[in-house]
Amino acid sequence: MTQFKIMAAAAAMLASASISANAACNGDTGTETALGAGSGAVVGGLASHSVVGAVVGGVAGGVIGNSIGRSNNREDCRREAYEDRQYRREHHRDRDYDGDYDRDDHYPD
């Protein structure tokens, strides 16, 4: 029965942690750290039946959650930069430029 409780708690925490709230390139890892610490404390406490296990699980979960948050932020920044480059390519082209560079078109005599 104890293993079932641990597995159910871990599955619930994993499901709630995998829900992406708002992708932003802002360097904020607070949500992921808090979710990791909370889930680590629950699983550590259930697995060891002690406060020490909950504390160790919370610290380990917080470190792992923070690492996941930093990774997500890097991914969001890359995605944001890529979308910005795509937008600039599509919307900020010189309308008179036909792709054939002719020196006389850009530098009159």
Secondary structure, DSSP 8 states (H G I E B T S, - for coil): -HHHHHHHHHHHHHHHHTS------S---HHHHHHHHHHHHHHHHHHHSSHHHHHHHHHHHHHHHHHHHHHHHHHHHHHHHHHHHHHHHHHSS-TT--S---HHHHS--
